[in-house]
């Protein structure tokens, strides 16, 4: 059995590694840069390209098969539902190269039905383009001109609060309020 002090040491080590990871991930932040295009196949067989959404605000989630990704994918579904009548596209990508069968099984475990395109990335192209990899989940909000305006690594902030759908919606609404603007 693990002692209380060992448990606290593990928690502290996890927090420190998380902060270090966020500091290292900051080199991947691409806020203000054009979002790299990709073309992938969705679970339903559709071919989806990021460029096809120009003119809309895009919420892009990069996920693996893990519990934090399940939480963030669920947040994206809430964003999709809240913005369904707006010029917004929500897109999820399994960026770790998992098989279609594994991703389908994973998505079926979600507490909500995913209605946004959930893409397969067998070559891990999006991880390479967006610097995801070990910093998953990643969520990007991309403006109508295709420029990344907001990015979040993981589900939690350094203070432990959840980066939920409300925060993503705030960023989306800012961009919808100024569709002609490409300013940050």
JOPE-V733690 format. One record per backbone hydrogen bond with DSSP energy under -1.0 kcal/mol. NH is the residue of the N-H (numbers start at 1). CO is the residue of the C=O. If there is no record, write none. Layout:
nh->(NH:NH)
co->(CO:CO)
This chain:
nh->(7:8:9:10:11:12:13:14:15:16:17:18:19:20:21:22:23:24:25:26:27:28:32:33:35:40:42:43:45:48:50:52:53:54:55:56:57:58:59:60:61:62:63:66:70:71:72:73:74:75:76:77:78:79:80:81:82:83:86:88:89:91:92:93:94:95:95:103:104:105:106:107:108:109:110:119:120:121:124:128:129:130:131:135:138:139:140:141:142:143:146:148:149:150:152:154:157:160:163:164:168:169:170:171:172:173:174:175:176:177:181)
co->(3:4:5:6:7:8:9:10:11:12:13:14:15:16:17:18:19:20:21:22:24:25:148:30:146:48:46:118:42:40:38:49:50:51:144:53:87:142:89:140:91:138:93:64:66:67:68:69:70:71:72:73:74:75:76:77:78:79:83:86:57:59:117:61:119:63:93:99:100:101:102:103:104:106:107:92:41:94:121:124:125:126:127:132:62:152:60:150:58:147:143:33:141:141:139:137:161:157:155:162:164:165:166:167:168:169:170:171:172:173:178)
